[in-house]
Each structure stands twice: as C-alpha cells, then as structure tokens.
Amino acid sequence: MKFSLALGFAFILPLIRAQVPHWGPCLDPAVQTAFNLKQFMGRWFEIAKLPAQFEKGRCIETNFTLKTDNSIRVVSSEILKAELRKIEGTGVVEDIKNPAKLGISYSYVLPYSPYWILSTDYVNVALVYSCTDILRLFHVDFAWILGRTRSMPEATVQKAMDTFAKNNIDVSRMIPSKQQGCDKTL
Ligand SMILES: *[C@@H]1O[C@H](CO)[C@@H](O)[C@H](O)[C@H]1NC(C)=O
C-alpha cells in the first residue's frame, strides 16, 4: 500500500507541474459514437498536444495494433536529441459498452490511464482526451490531436480545437507538435 501510494505520487507530481490543475473532478465529455476499434488501429502522428511541453521530443507517433486477446499493442516513438526512443504499452477497452474509452498503461506496475477517443474519422484525424481526478478536489487533463499524416490542414486543427472547447476542455495552451524533417533523419 505504501509502495503504490509513493509510486502514485511520483507520477502525479510531474503532471501537476506540467499543467495547471483545474478545480473539481474530471468532466465527462462525449466520446465517438459507434467507435470502431479496428479502424482506429495503425499509425497516428501527434499534431498538437496539451499541456505544452516545449523541451520534449519531436516526430512523436504511435502505432496501435490489435492483439489476438483483444488488447492493444501501443508503440510510441519520438526523436529526442537525435535519438529514436520507443516505449511500448498496452491498451484495453475497459467497458465494452463504452468502446471509445480506452485505457493505456506503459508499465505493468501502473494503472491504466484514460485514453478517450472524443472524435475520429479514422482516416484523417482523431481527438484524444485523458483526465485524472486527484482526491476528487481537482483534476489534470491531457488532450491530443492526432493525424494519419505528419501535417494537417489548419482548418482541421481549428475544428478539432473547437470540438474540445465545446466540451469545456481548455485548449488555449495547446501547442503544435514538431513533425518536420522526421523521415529523412532516420
Ligand atoms: C505497427 O506495428 C505492426 C505490428 O507490430 C507492424 O507490423 C507495423 O510495421 C508497425 N508500423 C509502423 C509504421 O511502425
């Protein structure tokens, strides 16, 4: 018990520093209706994210693959200081009635973090949201705009931002992810 509490705080504290926490418990935004997990699989590039992390890697992408046991193999990669880094995690649909509400964990000692697909057309863009309650007093949240290609028309990005805002998710601090010069460096 002591161990998991310490571990929990070790992971929560950096989150608090990275993002101004919002008062109150997590919101419950609408997610993609009739979500088709199979169509969502494959390669997605990070186009923009919240919170702002200016010193993080670039060329961030994630490759989702459905495994035979219906869990999801999640391989994320980035280029940091001219080095390709990969981490592998596991995704699950936690409640079959809510297939767009995935959970992802990058280590077997960590619980699944929410990874909710708020909206996607499967072929161009996906809006992902993650929120964690802290003692029901406040919450920290994360949001991503993902694309099937490394660049996305500005209008599509704007529409995604509007969708987040309509769900009362504050994306004013969202920043574009660096996806330039990715394919030629490696
Ligand atoms: C994604 O993962 C699958 C299964 O591991 C692999 O076959 C495929 O080549 C990967 N795609 C990319 C772009 O890494």
The ligand as an SDF file (V2000), in Angstrom:
LIG
                    3D

 14 14  0  0  0  0  0  0  0  0999 V2000
    2.9950   -1.1750  -36.4490 C   0  0  0  0  0  0  0  0  0  0  0  0
    3.0170   -2.3780  -35.7110 O   0  0  0  0  0  0  0  0  0  0  0  0
    2.7970   -3.5350  -36.5070 C   0  0  0  0  0  0  0  0  0  0  0  0
    2.7080   -4.7470  -35.5930 C   0  0  0  0  0  0  0  0  0  0  0  0
    3.7590   -4.8000  -34.6830 O   0  0  0  0  0  0  0  0  0  0  0  0
    3.9280   -3.6610  -37.5350 C   0  0  0  0  0  0  0  0  0  0  0  0
    3.7020   -4.7640  -38.3590 O   0  0  0  0  0  0  0  0  0  0  0  0
    3.9800   -2.3810  -38.3740 C   0  0  0  0  0  0  0  0  0  0  0  0
    5.0820   -2.4460  -39.2570 O   0  0  0  0  0  0  0  0  0  0  0  0
    4.1010   -1.1660  -37.4770 C   0  0  0  0  0  0  0  0  0  0  0  0
    4.0370    0.0430  -38.2970 N   0  0  0  0  0  0  0  0  0  0  0  0
    4.8810    1.0490  -38.1470 C   0  0  0  0  0  0  0  0  0  0  0  0
    4.7010    2.2040  -39.0590 C   0  0  0  0  0  0  0  0  0  0  0  0
    5.7660    1.0590  -37.3160 O   0  0  0  0  0  0  0  0  0  0  0  0
  1  2  1  0
  1 10  1  0
  2  3  1  0
  3  4  1  0
  3  6  1  0
  4  5  1  0
  6  7  1  0
  6  8  1  0
  8  9  1  0
  8 10  1  0
 10 11  1  0
 11 12  1  0
 12 13  1  0
 12 14  2  0
M  END
$$$$
